[in-house]
C-alpha cells in the first residue's frame, strides 16, 4: 500500500502517520501577505515578511527540535491529557509503539487537515488549517468527537506561542526584544503589541498587533487566559508538559495585561460535556494587523462554524480555479502530481525564495531570474497583464546590459544592490528574451518589441567593474540623457543591448566570461578567468531567436527600421575577424560601456530590421562554429559531450582525466537547446549522460559527476558533499531543461525519460519523503529537498504543455504538435490537456487507437466544434487566431486523431 494516496482529481491527498516522517511541511498563504508552514504536528511558522513573524521563525532542523507548536489540548475527567497536535510528552513517548495515536493528514491547495484518534481515550480530533484568500489570518477549525459509549467531560485549551517580531531577533537580542512586548487579554483572546522594532542601526516605533483569538463553534468565548509563556508552562514546565494544563492553573481573566515577557496565545474554554458520538467545534484565529478595528472585523467574519466552513469552501474553490491546467494520461497519479506542479509557481510568487523551512535565507524577495521564469507559468495559466509585467521588468536592465538584482515590491520596482556589491550573473540576459519570445508566441503581440521602457541606473558601471563617481542616490534610479531627460528605449533595444554586450565580454578561450556566476549560483569562485561554455551555447540560441523575432516584426512592416541609441552602433560590428580577436572584443565593449557610464547622448540612429536580423544571425553562426570546433569532448564512436566551463586557472573542467571522467549536465542542456549540438552529437550526449550522470533510483540525471576535489578555483559547490545541492544532486530545474531541450530537437523518448524519472521519484514517498510536487533537488539518497519554491515547476509545466502535448503558440496562432509516448495514453488510447489559450477554455484530446510512440504517428484529422482544422507542412495542426477569436467563452473540445 502506498503511503500517500490521492483522493480527488485536483491532487488532494492523504497520508497516514505523517509524524513518522522527518522534515515534512506544508505551505499556506493568502494573496495579501500572510505566509505559513505546517508540520504534521502543527509546527512551522507564520509571517507577513522578514520583519513581521507571528510565530517563531523555523529552519528545517527546528521541525523536529521545536515543541512550540500550534496546540489544542483536552483534559479528561480522569486527569488524562490529550494533544490534538500529538505534541504532548506522553504522545511523543508512545511514537513507534503499539500505543501511538492513529493520525492522518489530508490536504489540498492552501488547506491542511490533521486527524488524530486516541484509542485509549476514545477521542477523535480534526484540525483544519487554512488562510482565506484576502485576509491575513490563519484559521484553525477544530472538531472534537467522543467515540466512547459514555458521556465525556473535557476541558479544552488552546496554546499558540506568539513570537511577534523580526526574524533577525531570533539570534539578535531575542531576550531584549521580549521586553518590548505589551500583552493584553480581551474577551476572545490575547493581543501583543511590541513598543518598537528593535534594530541597532535605527529603532522604529511598532504599529503591528499580533493576536490569537478563539471561540467555540457557536461563538462562546474562553473563560481564562495565560498571556505569557511563563504563565502557561509554569516553573520547569515545557511545551509538551505545560503545568497550566497538567496542574489546572487558574489563569487570568479578560482585561488583564502583561509586559516584557515572551507572549503566549493560550486560553481555557469552559468545561465541555460530550455525549456518546457527540461533537464539539472550536475556532482559533492567528494573525497580525495594524489596528484592533481590523482584528475585530476579522473576528466577526470568522467567529462561527458556518462562517468558517463557508470561507474554507471559497478558499478551496479559488485555488482550484487558479490552477486551470489539467492533464489526462494513462497514469492518474502523474496527472495529480501535475496539479501540484502547476500550483507551485503561485507559491513562489507568494513566498518568493524564502519563508519555508528549507528556504531559511534571504528576506523574501525574488531575484532577477525569478521575475522572468515565473512569467512562464503565468503565460500558460493566467496571461492577463503579463505583457505590462514584462514591460515593467525591462526597467531593471542597465544600459551596459547588466541588471538590478534586488527586486522591490510591485512590478518594475528595482533597488540598488545592498552594500554596493557589484556582482554580475552572466546568465541574467538570457531569461528576459526567452520569456518575451514565449509571450509573443502565446499572444501574437509582436508590437511589444516597439514599446518603451526606461533603464535602471545606480553606481555600478562598466558591467559591474567600475563605479560611476558622478552618480548619487538623489539622482534617482532611472538613466538620463546629457540633457537630464529620463531616457526610454524600445524593448527591442533593451534585448539587443543585453545580447550584444554579452557577446563581447569573453575570456581567454573566446567564451563568455562566468563573472560572479551563471544559473548555477554555486559557481562563484572564478571571477577572473572563469568562462561558461554552457551559457555561451544558450546565448548562441538567443541570438538566433532574437533574429527570428525581428524578422517577424519586419514581416508586419516590410522595410521597417528600428530606432536605437547612437552608442549602440559600435556593438553592431559585423567583422568576423574581430570576432576571433579576444582583445579587440573586450576593447570594443569597454568603449561602449565607458561612453554610457554616467549618461547617454539621447541621440538615435535608424537601422533596418532586416539588417539587424542578419547581424545577429552572423554572430550566432560564428559562435556555433567556434563552440563546435573548440568545446566538443570526443568520447569515441557512441559518446561525447560539450565542456561546460573553464575554471579560474583557465582550465576546462570536463573531460577524461587520469583517474576519472568529469561531466556536467548544464553544458549539454544548452548546447542542445541553443541548436549548437548536431543530431548526431545529441545522440552521443544522451549516451554519455545515461552512462555518467543517470541514477534512476534518486531521480535521474545528476548535475555533475564526482570531481573528488575541492575546486576553489570554480565555486562553493565543490565544498558541498557530493550528492547535495549543486554538487551532483539531481537538480530538478536543470533536468527539466534537459528534457525541454531534447523535446525541442525531436528526442521525445529521451526527454520523457528525464521527466518521468523525476516524477516517479517525487511520487515514491518511501524515497522522496515529500508531499506532492517537485523539489529543488533530490539528494544522494533520493530525499526531495527545498520543496515547493523552485523554477523547475514552471519549466516542467511549460514542457508538458508546449512540447509533450505540443500545444503551443506561434506568433499568436495555436499549434498542436504532440510528442506523446505510447505509455502516456490511457487504455482507450486517449490523452488530453485542458488549458486556457487566447482567453478560451480548450480541451485538446489526442486519440491514438494503435498506441504508437512519438515519431511513428501522424495527424489524420483534427476537429473543433465540427470544423476541420488544417495542418502545416510539418503535419502540425493550426488553429489560427482568427478562428480562436470567434469561439465563445464555453469550453471547446479539439479532437485530434493520430494514425
N, C-alpha and C positions, 0 to 999 in steps of 0.2 A: 504494500500500500504506500502510495506517495505521501510524504509528509505534508506537502502543500497542495491544496485542491482548489481549482477554480470553481466558482459556484454560479456564475452567470456569464452572458456574452460580453459584458463590459469589463471583465477581468477581475471582478470582486473575488476574493479568495478567503480561505480559512486554513488555519494551521493549529494542530493540537500541541499542547505543552510547549508553547513558544519560548517560555523562560528557560528551557533547557538548551537553548542555542545562544551562544555569545554574540554580542555586537549587533543584535537586531535593533533597528529603529525605523520609525515610520513618520513621514512628513505631513504636517497640517499647515495651512496658510489661508489668509484672506487676500482679497485684492487691494486691501487698504493698509497693509503693513505688518500685521501680526504673523509671526512665523514660529512654529513649534515642532519639536520632535518628541516622539513617544516610544518608549521601550515596552516590551511585553509586561513589565510590572509598573508601567506608567511613570518611569523615569524620563530623562530627557530635559529639555529646557524650553523656554518661550521668550520671545523678544520682538521688538519692532525694528531695532537697529543696534549697532555696536554700543551705543551709549545707554540703551534702554532695555535691560534684561529684567523681565518679570520673575523668572525662575533662574536659579544659578546656572551660569554657562557650563556646558559639558563638552568634553572631548571623548574620544572613543573609549579610553580606559576608564573614564568616570562611569560608564554604563554599568559596569559590574562593581566598581568601588563604592559608588554613592548609594546611600539608603534614603536620601531626602527626596522621595518620590511624591507624586500626587497620590494621596492615600484616602481611603474611606474605610472606616473601622466599624465593626459591630461587636458589642459586648453582650454576651448571653447571660441569662439569669443565673447560670451555674458558675459564672466568672470566666468562662472560656472566651477567648478573644479571636476574632477573625478579621483579616485584612482582605478587602475586595481586590487589592492590587497584588496580593500574595507577598507583601513586604512586611511580615512580622518575623520575629526571631524563631517562633515555632515552625512557621511555614518554610522559612529558609532551611531549618534543620531537617525537615522532612523531605526535601528535594532528593530525587533519585532513590526514594524508598517506596514501599507499598502504601505509605500514608500520605504521599504527596497529593495535593488537590488536583482535580481534573480541571484543566484550563484550555481555553481556545481563543485565538484572535481571529476575528473576521473583519475584513477591511476592503474599502474601495476608494475611489478618488476623493480625498480630503475627509474621510471618516474612518473611524477605528473603533471596534467594539471588542472589549475584553470580557469573556465569560469565565466564571470560576465557580466550582462546585466543591463544597466540603462535605464528604460523605459522613464524617464523624459528627458534624454539627447539623446536617440535613439543611444546609443553606445554599442557595444559588444566587449569585450576584451577576449583574451585567452592567458594564460601564461603557457607554458610547461617547466618544470624544469627537468633536468637530469644531471648525471655525466658520461661522457664517461668511458669505462672500463679501459683504460690505460692512462688517463690524470687526473691531479689534478686540474680540472676546473669544476665549476658548471655553467651550461649553462641555461639561461632563453631565450626561444624563444617566442616572443610576437607578437600577431596579433591584429590589431585594425580594426573594421569594422563599417562602417556608416550604420545604419539601417533606417535612415530617407529618405525622398524623396527630400532632398535638399543638396547642397554642404555644407560640414563642414570644417571650418578652425580650426585646432587644433595645440597646441604647446605641444610636448611630453617632459617629463622629466624622467630621471632615478634617483633613490635615494636609495643608499645602504650604511648604516654606516659601516665603516671599523674599527674593534676593534684592530687587528694587534698586539697581544702579548699573553703572557701566561694566562691561566685561573686563575692562582694563583693571578694575579694582579687585579682581579675583586674586591677584598677587601684588597689587599696588594699593596698600593701605586698606586691606579688607576689614580689619577691625576698626580703624579710624572712621571709615565711611559708614559703618553701622551706627556710629554716634550721631550721624546726621538724621537718622530715621525719626520721624514723628508719626506715631501709630495711634489709630483711633478705632474703636468699635462702634458700629451702629446696629440697628435692629436686624440687619441681614448679613453682616459680615465685618470685615476688617480692611481698613484703608491705611496705606503707608505713603506719606509724602515727605521724602528727604528734603532737608532745607536747601541743599545745594548739590551741584555736580562737582565732585572733588577732583581737581586736576592742578597739580603744582605749576603747570605752565600758565594757569589762569582759571581760578574757580568761577563758577557761574551759578546764579540762582536757579533753582529747580522748579519746574512747573508740573512735572509728571506726578500722577497719583496711581499707585499700584494697588490692586484690590483683589480680594477673594470674597465673593458673596455666595450665599446658599439659601435654599428653601426646600420645602417638600414639594411634591408634585402638584399640590393644590395651594401652594403659596405660604405654608406655615414657616415661620422664622425660627432660627436657632434659639436656644434658651440660655447658653452661656458661652464664653469665648476665652481663647488662650492666645493673646496677641503677640507674644514673643516666644522664641524658640525655648528659652529657659522656662517659661510658664508651662509649656507643653511637655517637654522632655523631663523636667524635674532634675534635681541634682543627681548626676550619674546615669540618667536615662539616655536612651538612644532613639533614633527614628524607628527602629524595628521593635523597641520595647519602651515606649513612652510612659512615664509614670502617671501622667494625667489620665490615661486610659486604664492602665492596669490597677491604679490605686484610686480611681474615681475622684480626682481633684475637682474642686467645685468650679474653677474658672472665675471670670469676672463678668459683670453684666454689660449690656449695651450702654454706650455712653462713656465707657472707660477709655483711658489713654495711657500710653507708654512712650518712652523716648530713649534713644541712644543704645538700642539693642537690636540684635538680629530679629527680623519680623517673622511672624508665623500666621498663616491664614488658617487657623484651627478653631473649630467650634463644635459644640454638642447640641444635637437635636433632642426634643422631648422623647421620652421612652415610647417605644413602638410595640404594639401588641398585634402579632400576625397569626391569623387563623391558619389551619392546615391548607396548603395550596395558596394562601394569601400572598398578595404582592404589595409592596410599598415603593414609592418613587421619590427621588431627590434630584435636585438640580444644583450644580456648582458652576459659578461663573468666575473666570480668571481673566483679568485684563489690565490695561493701562490706558488712562485718559488724561486730558489736560484740566478737567474740572469735574466736580461732583455732579453737575447737571447732566453731563453725558453718561456718567455711571448710572445715575437714576433712570435715564432714558433706556439704557441697555437692560437694566434690571426689569423694568416694566415690559420690555419687549420679549423677555425670555423667562418669566417667573412662574409659568405653569407648564405642566407636561404637554398639554395640547399645543402651546406656542412653540415649545422646543421641538416636538415631533414634526410640526409643520416646517420649521426652519431647517431641520435636518433633510427633509424631502426636497426642499428648494435647493439646498446646497448640493445634494446628490444630482439633481436634475441639471443644475448649472454646469457642473464639470463634465457630466455625460455629453451635454450639448457642445461644450467647448472641444472635446475630443471627437471631432466629427469625421474622423477617418477610421474605416474598419476593413478588415481583411477576412476572407474566407478561403481557406486552403484545405488540404487533406489532413491537417494537424490542428485540432481545435485548441490545444494548449498553446501552440505557437501563435495562433490568431489572438488569443487573450493576452499573451505576453506583449504582442504588438500594441495593444491598447495602452499598456503602461509605458512602452517606449514612446508612443505618441503623446502621452501625458507629461513625460519628463521635461520637454522644453518649457512647459508652463512653470514647472517647479524651478527651473534655472532662472527664468525671468523674475520669479518672486523672491528666491533665495539669493540670487547672484551666485558667486562662487564661494560663499561662506555659509555659516549658520546651520550646518548639520554636523553631527558628532565627528565624522572623519574630516570635515572641512573646517578645521579649527585654525584657520589662518585668514588674513585679510580682514577687511572691515565691511564686507557685504557688497561692495561694488562689483560691477562687471568690467572685464578687460576689453581691449580693442577687438580681439578675435571673437569674443562672446557676442558683441554687438552685431556682427555680420553673420555669424553662424546661427545665432538664434533666429535671425530673419528667415533662414532657410525653411524652418518648420512653419513659421507664420505664413510664408508664401504658399505653403501647401494646405494649411488648415484655416487661417484667418487673415487673408491678404489685404483686407480693408485697411488703408492707412499706411501700408508698408512702403509705398512709394515716397510719401512725405518723410517717413522714418529714415529711409536710405539717403534722401537729400540732406537731411539734418546731420546724419552721421558723417557725411563727407566734409562737414565743417570741422572735423577733427584732424584733417590732413594738413601738414605743414607744407610750405612752398618748396622745401627741399626734399619732399617725398616721404619723410618720416611722419609720425603722427603722435597725437596726445595719447598717453597711456592710462590716465586716470579719468574715469567717466563720472560726471556729476549726475544728480537726479534729473529725470526727464530726458527727452530726446534732444541731442545736439548740444549738450552742456559738457564742456571739456575743461579740465583743470590741469595746470602746470604740475609736472611730476614733483612729488614730495621730496624735500631735501635737495632739490636741484640735481638729482641723479640723472645723468644723461645716458640712459640705456636704450639701445635700439634693437628691436627684434626684426631680423631680416625678412621674416615671412609676412610681416603685417600688411604689405601692399597686395598680397595675393588675394585675401578674402573679400575685400570690397568689390573687386571685379567679378569674382565668382558669384557673389550674391546679386550684383547688378545684372549679370547675364541671366541668371535664373528668373529674376524679376521681369526682364524683357521677354523672355520665352513664355512665362506664365501669363503675362498681361498684354503683350504686344505693344507696350508703351515705350517704343524706341526713342521717343522725344525726350525721355528723361535725360538723355545724354546732352541735350541742349539747355537744360535748366541750370540755374545759377546757384552756387554755394560759396560761402566765404572760406578763408583759410585760417587755421589755428596759428597763433603767434605767442611765443614765450621767449625765454632767454636762450633756449637751445638753438644752435645754428649749425650749418655745415654738416648736416646729418648726425648731430649729436657729438661732434668732435670739437666744437668751439662754443664760446659764449658770446652772445650779442651784448656787448657792454653798453650799447645805446638804448637798450630796452629796459623798462621797469614796469612793475605791475600796474602803475597808474595809467599806462597807455592802453590797457585792456588786452584781451586775448584774440583780437582779430587783426589780420595782416592789413597794412595800409600802404598806400602808394606814396611816392615822393611828395605829392600834393596833399598828403594827410587824409585822403579819402579811404574809406574801407573798401578793399578790393574784393570783388567776386568774380569767379570764373565758372565756366561750364563744368558739369560733371565729367564730360569727356576730357576736359583739360586736367582735372584732378587725376583721372585714371592714367592719362599719358605721363604726367609728372611722376606718379608712383612707379609705373613700369619702367620708364626710361632712366630715371636716376638709379634704380636698382641695377639696370643693365650695365652701367659704367662703374659701379662700385665692386671691383673684383680684386681677388688676392693673387698670390704667387702663381697659381695654376690657371688664371683667367676664368675662375669660377666665382660666383657671387660670394662676397665675404659673409661669414657667420655673424660677426659683430657680437651682440650680447647674448644671442641665442636665436633659434628659429622656433617652429611649432613645439619642439622638444625643449621646454624651458630649462631642463637639467643639463643641456649642452652649453654651459655658461662660463667656461674657463678657457676659451680660445679666442680672445678678442683681437689679437694681433694678426695671427696667421691662419686662424680657422676659416674654412670655406665650406659651404653647404652645397654639395652636388645635388642632393635631393631636391632642394628648392630652386636651384638653377633649372632643373628639369621642369619644375612646376611653372616657373616664370616663362620658360620657352612656350609652354602651352598657353599661358595667359596672353603672351604677345599675339599668338595666332587667334585666340578668341576675341581679343580686343579688335584685331583687324577685321574679323568677321562681323562684329557689332557695327564697326564703322561702315563696312560695305552695305549692311542692311540699312543703316541711316542714309547712306548715299543713294540707295535704290529708291527711296521715297522722294528724293530731290536730286536727280542726276546732275552732276557738275557742281554740287554744293560745296561750300568751303566752311572750314572751322576757324573761328576767331580764337587765337591763343595769345598768351602773354609774349611779348617780344623776347624776353630772356630764354624762353623755351626753345628758340630756334637752334641753339647750339646742340641741344640734345637730339635733334633730328639728323645729325651727321649720318651719312649713308655710306661711308668709306669702309669697305670690308678690310682694307689694310689696317685701318685704325682699330677695328675690332680685335685684330690679332695682337695689338700692342698694348700691354697692360699699363705701362707708364703713361702712355698717351690717353688712355681711357680715364685713368684717375685724374690726370691734369684737366681733362675736359670737364669732368664732374666738378672738380674744385672751382673751375672758372665759373660754372653755373651757380653753385651754392654761394660763392663769395659775392656775386652780383645781387643775390637775393637775401643776403644775410640779415639786413635790417628792414629795408623796404624795397619795393619794386617800382619800376618806372610807371606802370599803369598803361603803357603803350601796347598795342596789339598788332599782330600780323595775321594775315589770312592764308590758310593752307588748304588746298583741295583735299577733300575727304579721300579720294582715290589714291592720292599721293601718300597720305598718312598711312593708309592700309598697306600699301606696298612697302613703305619704310619699315613697318612693324614686322611684316612677313619676312623681309630680308634678314632682319635681326634674329627672328625665330629660326630661320633656316640655318644661319651661321651657328647659333647656339646648339642646335640639334647635331650638326656635323661635328662640332667641337666635342660635345659630350660623347658621341658615338666613337670618336677616334681616340679619346684620352681616358675615359672613365669606365669602360667595359672591362670586367674581370672574366676571363675565359676559364671556365671550369671543365673544358672538354666538350665532347660531342653533344651531351644532353644537359649540361649545366652551365651556368654563368649568371652574372648579375652586375649591377652598376654599383661602383663605390658610392657611398653616401656623403662622406665628409673628409676634410683634411684637418688634422689637429693643429695645436698652436706651435708645433715644430715643423709644420708644413708637410706632414706625412699622411698618406692615405690610410684611413683607419680600417679598411676592409681588404679581404683577400686571403690567400693561402700563406699562412705563417708557419715557421718551422714546427711548432707544436700544436697548432690548432687552425681551424677555419674561422674567420671573423666575417660575419654577415649582419647587416641591419635591414629591417623591413622598409624604412622610410624611403630610401633611395629607389626601391623597386616600385613603391606606390606611385611616386610622382614621375618616374621615367615612363611608366605605363600610362598614367593619366595625362601627362603632358605630351603624349604622342612622340616621345623620344625613342622608346624601345620599338623595334620591329616586331612583327608577329612571331617570327622565329625566336627572337630574343625573349619574348613574353613566355613562350613555352619553356625555355631554359630557366628563366627566373622562377617560374612556378615549380619546376622540378627541384631547384635549389632551395626555395623556401620550404617546400614539403620535407626536404631532407634535413635541413639545418635548423629550421625555426618552428616547425609544426609539432604541437603536442595536443592531441585531441582531448585527453583527459583533463586538461586545465584550461580549455577554451580555444585552442587553436594556435594561431601564429604569434610567437613571441616577438618582441620589438627588436631583439638582437640576440646573438649567441653570447656565451660567456667569454669575456675577454681575459679573465683571470689577471686583471691588472687594475690598479688604482690610477686611472688615466687623468691625472690632474692637469694635463695639457688639453683636456677635452671638456670635462664637465663634472658636476657633482653627482651625476647619475652613477658614475663608476664607484662612488663611495657607498651606494646602497648595496645591500645583499643581493646577489643575483636572484632574479625572480620577483623582486619587489619594485613596484612603480616603474620608472623609465628604464631601469636596468634589467631587461629581459622578462618583464611581466608580459602577459597577453593584454596589451593595451587596446581597449575596445575601439577607440577612435581611429587609430591607425589601421586596425584590422578591417573596420568597416570601410575606410577609404580605399584599402587594398581591394576589397570586394567591389566597390563602386568603380574603381579604375578598370578592373577585369571585365565587368559588365559593359562598360563604355566601349571596350575594344572587342566585344563579342565573345568573351570567355565566360559564358554563363555557368557552366558546370563548376569551374574553378571558383567563380565568385560566390556561388551558392554554398560551396563547401566552407568558405570563410564565414559567411553569415550564419549558416546552420550550426556550426560548431560553437559559435558564441552563444546562440540562442539555446542550444541543448544544454550547455554548461550552466547558463543562468537558470534554466528550468530544473536542473538537477539539484534540488535543495541539499541533498546529502554532501554535495561538493561545494556549491556556491555559498550556501548559508545566508542567502539574502531573499528578501521579498521580491516579487516580480519586477522586472525592469532590467536595464543594462547598466553595469557598474563602470567606473572609470577603467578598472583593470581587474584581471584575475591574477592572483599571486601564484607562487610556485606550487602551492597545494590545491589550487583551484578556487579558493575562497574569493568571493567578489568583494572588492574594496572601493571606498569612496563612491558609494551608491548615489544614484539619482541625478546629481548635478554634473553631467558630462555632455560635451558636444557630440559624443558618439550617438546619442539618441536622435538628434536632428538628422545626422547623416544616415543612420540606419533607416529611419522613416523615409527620407528622400530617396535612398537607394531602392527600397522596396517598391515605392510608388513609381518612380521615373525609370528605373532600369529593370527590376524583376517583373513587375506588371507592365512596364513600358508605357505608362500613362504620363505623358509629359507635354509641356507647352513647346511650341516652336514659333517664335515671333507672334504669339497670341493665339495661334490655332492649336488644336489638341491633336496629338499624335498618339496612336496606340501601336506599340511595337513590343509585344510580350517576349520575355526570355525565361519563362517559367519552365522548370524541370518537371518531368512526368510525376514525380513523387509529391509535387505541390498541388496536384489536382485531387479532388475528393473521389469517392467511389463511383460517382456518376460522371467523372471526367470534367468537373467544373471547378473553376477558381474565380474569385471576384474581389473587387476592391470598391468600397464606397467612399466618395470624397466630394469636395466642392471644387469646381473649376469654373472660372469666369462668372462666379456668383451663382452657378447652377449646381443643384444636387444631382450627382450622377452615380449610378452603379454600373461598373464595367464588368461584364460577365464573359469569361472565356470558356468555350466548350471544346474539349479535347477528347472526343469519344475513343480515340485509338491510343490515348495515354502516351503520346510521343514526347520526346525531350526537345528542349530548345535547340534550334538548328536543324531539326528534322521535320518541323511542321511549317505550314504557310497559312496565310489567311484565306479562307474560302469565301466567307461573306461577313458583312458587318451591318447591323440594322439598328437604327434608333427611331423609336416611335413609328415603325413601319416604313421608314425611309432608308433605302440602301445607301451606304456610305462608300465613298471612293477610296482607293488606295493609291499610293505614290509609286515611283519607280523601284523603291526598295521593298515594296509589299507592305508598307505601314498604312494603317487606317488613318484617314484625315477627317477631322470634324472642324470645319472652318469656323472662324469667329462669327461670321455672318449667320451660320446655322445655329451656333450656340446662343446668339443674341435673340433668336426667335423663340427659344424654349421658354416654357412657363417656369414658375418657381417650384413646381412639384418635382419629386424625384423622378429622374428619367433613366430607363434601363437601356444600356447599349450591349447588344449580344453579338459576340464575335466568335464565329465558328472556325476552328483550326483543323486542317487535314494534313 
